[in-house]
Structures are given as structure tokens and as C-alpha cells.
Amino acid sequence: MSKVLMKGNEAIGEGAIRAGCRHFFGYPITPQSELPHYLAKRMPEVGGVFLQAESETSSINMVYGAAGAGFRTMTSSSSPGISLMQEGISYLVGAELPCVIVNVMRGGPGLGNIAPAQSDYFQSVKGGGHGDYRLIVLAPASVQEIIDLMGLSFGLADQYRTPVMVVGDGILGQMMEPVELDEEVTLPEIPAKPWAAGGLKGRTAPNIINSLYIVPEACEDLNKKLFAKYETITQRETRWEEYRLEDAEIVLTGFGTAARIAKSVVDKARAEGIKAGLIRPITLWPFPAGVYAKAAEQAGQFLCVEMSMGQMVEDVKLAVNGRKPVGFYGRSGGMVPLAKDVFAEVKKLMAGGAQ
């Protein structure tokens, strides 16, 4: 095990390589351009394929082809680029194809700017494309966790035959932190994919990769199958972090960079005698609603911290189910919440200044 300094975007690429991904298709867009730049060098070194497509629309359809042939494959982009991929993502879901999609979020709406944001939460967890579907959505909060979750994301994609989205923001993509890496890379065992369109290989009939179901009953059967799968994922794959939650009277919550800020506020609040704690969702979907419901039995109130105008806060309110007040503090358009301002909001809530 060795410790090296890595930028978040590069860690995404290295994590994918170590997870056995050998096919990347993408298009550059700030603030994630270092990721395809890194993989343009690394993929040939490991016998993989790197292809810069002419657009994000092309990229996601190339992912469809590689995934349909049974390969571990991924793409990456940032907010407006992910919007262009939504039709293809829905096709991937409908064809039950495993892949990984990375979104390093930037300010918006529109072209916005290249500053960090978290305003693609709705797009990620509610289904940005058409039809009834869900994505597994993972949200790392450090460069080390990026490495770890990339391996998990490919494993979950293959296990459940579904696209997995990994979301971060421009800060996580651009920041550098020390990470621990195994000096000897041991590739994971990739499960067999007898459903893939990889040639007959002794079969009498070819495999068909398809998301078109003309007969309504057949399309409904697909939806029922998908949602039975989503129920299994919810039961087995929900992940979160708890911090100083045992006796918390106010529970802060956030994901990614916002959670790191909230965590520092918890420590400051504790130092000043305020019993604060933190819940950090690691899976944005499935959302860890149960831990919020349990915390609501003891805590007096919640504060959701986001780099948006308020999106995850809706899921927090649903989880708390009206039993305790849920406050919100957010900055948007690429602005980042400051710990001192979040702490001021905590003190206001504890003093009864907002309900």
C-alpha cells in the first residue's frame, strides 16, 4: 500500500481502471476534463480503449454498445453534458445494461459556469430521462472515497444489470488529497455475462439487446421487473455515514462537499456546547430514509446543507415525515456555503429563530 497525492478527477479514472473498466467514451467539459485527459493516457497502458466522441449524445450511445457486448464501460461529463445523455441513459436502463456514468457538477441552470454545485440532485435521483426508472447514485465526499466508490459502482452495475451514476462537484473533481493505493493492482473478478451480444459461442440463437417493447403488456412486465430489482437494491445497498449522532439535538445533513462543511460545523457546535450530529448519504438513491426516521425519534430538528436552492431537502422532509422541523441552508450557481454561515444558521435554529 502506498500513499500518493491525486486530483479527484484523476482518482475517478484510476479507480475505474482498477475496477476493471477498459472502455471509456466521453467528451471534454469543465470541471471534469482532467478525467478524460487522464484516461487518454492510462487506457492504452492497460490495453483499454479511450475514445473522445463528437458529443455527449454519441458518448452515451457508445457506452450502450460496449455494455451490450459485455464490457465494463463508463462515460463522464458535467451538468449540461449529462442532460444531453438522458435519452441514452433511459435506453441503457430499458435494456438492463450495466455501466458507470460520472457527473462532476457545475453551476447552472443553462450553461451556467464552471464553479462547483450540487443542483443536479433531482436529475440524478428522480430520473432525468423518460420512463419509470431509477439509477443507483453514489456520492463520494473525499478523493479516497472516490477511489473506493468507483470499484463499488462497477460491481453494483454488474450485479444488478443497471447503470450506476457517481456524482461529485467541481471542488471534489479539482481538489488534491492523499490516497492509499495498492502497489500491485489485482483486478476484480468480473462476472460472466451470458446475456451479452458477444457472438453465439455455442448458443443456437443470438442474444438481443433491446429497449423497445411495442406490446404494452410486455413493457409493463419490464417495468415490474425493474421495480422489483429496485426494491432489492433498496433493501441491500443503502449506504450512509453517521457522525456524532448518538445524542444529537440538531442533525445536519448533506452530501459530498456540503457534508464536509457540515461536519466541520458539527465539531464547532459541539465545542460550544451544542449537541449537533451529521447524517451523510453515500447513496443518494437508494436514499437512506430509515436513518433520518430513527434520528427524528431523538433529535429536535434537522438542517440540510446543499450547494443548490434545495433539492435533497425534499427527501429529508419525506423521511422525517413531519415529526420534526427540517431547516435548509444553501448556496447556488457555483457559490459554496461557508462554515461560519452554516453555524450561524445552527445557532438561529437552536434559539428558535426559524421553524
Secondary structure, 3 states (H helix, E strand, C coil): CEEEEEEHHHHHHHHHHHCCCCEEEECCCCCCCHHHHHHHHHHHHCCCEEEECCCHHHHHHHHHHHHHCCCCEEEEECHHHHHHCHHHHHHHHHCCCCEEEEEEEECCCCCCCCCECCCCHHHHHCCCCCCCCCCEEECCCCHHHHHHHHHHHHHHHHHHCCEEEEEEEHHHHHCEEEEEECCCCCCCCCCCCCCCCCCCCCCCCCCCCCCCCCCHHHHHHHHHHHHHHHHHHHHHHCCEEEECCCCCCEEEECCHHHHHHHHHHHHHHHHCCCCEEEEEECEEECCCHHHHHHHCCCCCEEEEEECCCCCHHHHHHHHHCCCCCEEEEECCCCCCCCHHHHHHHHHHHHCCCCC
